[in-house]
Amino acid sequence: MERRNALKTGGGIGLMALFGALGLLQPGKAFAEWNKTAFSSKSMEEALAALGVDKPDNSDAIKLTVPEIAENGSVVPVTVACTLANVQQISIFVDKNPNVLAANFTFPQGTEGIVTTRVKMGQTANVVALVKADGKFYRAAREVKVTAGGCGG
């Protein structure tokens, strides 16, 4: 049994070392992009300012897919697909949540601008997709009617 545990541990450490050597694992990298001010913002204006956004333009190049009616606000599926060139960031906001910024994704150069996730919604609200491409910000929004809330507080 001890040999089996040693092999599991050694294999895991070896795999982590391989990922690190290949540059696939960068300790602290995932947390380097954390913007505490933006994620704790209580209003859209405050969150946008924390992300360095002045006035994003509306864009038809952003396809925001959300349900018209969410039966359960605890798990509302959201897909943002963007055809703009050089997508650097996609952020998802829920304007009536206690903390409006629900998700923020950064993209390496050459990555397709698409994300799918789930967000919590406490009530009927607008879901806003914000896309940063070539240094400019663009947005798309849709209302989601929530029949059973998912956010406490």
For each residue, the residues with C-beta under 8 A, 3 or more apart:
1: 4 5
2: 5 6
3: 6 7
4: 1 7 8
5: 1 2 8 9
6: 2 3 9 10
7: 3 4 10 11
8: 4 5 11 12
9: 5 6 12 13
10: 6 7 13 14
11: 7 8 14 15
12: 8 9 15 16
13: 9 10 16 17
14: 10 11 17 18
15: 11 12 18 19
16: 12 13 19 20 25
17: 13 14 20 21
18: 14 15 21 22
19: 15 16 22 24 25
20: 16 17 23 24 25 26 27
21: 17 18
22: 18 19 25
23: 20 26
24: 19 20
25: 16 19 20 22
26: 20 23 29
27: 20
28: 31 32
29: 26 32 33
30: 33
31: 28 34
32: 28 29
33: 29 30 104 106
34: 31 39
35: 38 39 50 51 104
36: 39 40
37: 40 41 50
38: 35 41 47 50 51 101 104
39: 34 35 36 99 101 104
40: 36 37 99
41: 37 38 46 47 50 99 100 101
42: 46 98 99 100
43: 46 47 100
44: 47 48 93 95 100 128
45: 48 49
46: 41 42 43 49 50 100
47: 38 41 43 44 50 51 93 100 101
48: 44 45 51 53 54 56 130
49: 45 46 52 53
50: 35 37 38 41 46 47
51: 35 38 47 48 91 101 104 130
52: 49
53: 48 49 56 130 137
54: 48 137
55:
56: 48 53 130 137 138 139
57: 136 137 138 139
58: 138 139 140
59: 62 84 131 138 139 140
60:
61: 82 83 84 138
62: 59 80 81 82 84 129 131 138 139 140
63: 79 80 81 82 83 140
64: 78 79 80 127 129 140 141 142
65: 77 78 79 80 81
66: 70 76 77 78 79 127 142 144
67: 70 76 77 144
68: 144 145
69: 144 145 146 147
70: 66 67 73 76 121 144 145 146 147
71: 147 148
72: 75 76 147 148 150
73: 70 76 120 121 122 123 146 147 148 149 150 151
74: 120 148 150
75: 72 118 120 150
76: 66 67 70 72 73 118 119 120 121 127 144 146 150
77: 65 66 67 116 117 118
78: 64 65 66 92 102 103 116 117 118 119 127 129
79: 63 64 65 66 114 115 116
80: 62 63 64 65 90 92 113 114 115 129 131 140
81: 62 63 65 113 114
82: 61 62 63 87 90 113 114 131 133 138
83: 61 63 113
84: 59 61 62 87 113 131 133 134 138
85: 133 134
86: 109 133 134
87: 82 84 90 107 111 112 113 131 132 133
88: 106 107 132 133 134 135
89: 104 105 106 107 130 131 132
90: 80 82 87 104 105 107 113 115 129 130 131 132
91: 51 101 103 104 105 129 130 131 132
92: 78 80 101 102 103 104 115 117 119 127 128 129 130
93: 44 47 100 101 102 127 128 130
94: 97 100 102 119 120 121 125 126 127 128
95: 44 100 125 126 127 128
96: 100 121 122 123 124 125 126
97: 94 100 102 120 121 122 125 151
98: 42 122 151 153
99: 39 40 41 42 102
100: 41 42 43 44 46 47 93 94 95 96 97
101: 38 39 41 47 51 91 92 93 104
102: 78 92 93 94 97 99 119 120
103: 78 91 92 115 117 119
104: 33 35 38 39 51 89 90 91 92 101
105: 89 90 91 115
106: 33 88 89
107: 87 88 89 90 111 113
108: 111
109: 86
110:
111: 87 107 108
112: 87
113: 80 81 82 83 84 87 90 107 131 133
114: 79 80 81 82
115: 79 80 90 92 103 105
116: 77 78 79
117: 77 78 92 103
118: 75 76 77 78
119: 76 78 92 94 102 103 127
120: 73 74 75 76 94 97 102 150 151
121: 70 73 76 94 96 97 124 125 127 144 146 149 150 151
122: 73 96 97 98 125 146 149 150 151 152
123: 73 96 146 149 151
124: 96 121 143 144 145 146
125: 94 95 96 97 121 122 143 144 146
126: 94 95 96 141 142 143 144
127: 64 66 76 78 92 93 94 95 119 121 141 142 143 144
128: 44 92 93 94 95 139 140 141
129: 62 64 78 80 90 91 92 139 140 141
130: 48 51 53 56 89 90 91 92 93 137 138 139
131: 59 62 80 82 84 87 89 90 91 113 137 138 139 140
132: 87 88 89 90 91 135 136 137 138
133: 82 84 85 86 87 88 113 136 138
134: 84 85 86 88
135: 88 132
136: 57 132 133
137: 53 54 56 57 130 131 132
138: 56 57 58 59 61 62 82 84 130 131 132 133
139: 56 57 58 59 62 128 129 130 131
140: 58 59 62 63 64 80 128 129 131
141: 64 126 127 128 129
142: 64 66 126 127
143: 124 125 126 127
144: 66 67 68 69 70 76 121 124 125 126 127
145: 68 69 70 124
146: 69 70 73 76 121 122 123 124 125 149 150
147: 69 70 71 72 73
148: 71 72 73 74
149: 73 121 122 123 146
150: 72 73 74 75 76 120 121 122 146
151: 73 97 98 120 121 122 123
152: 122
153: 98
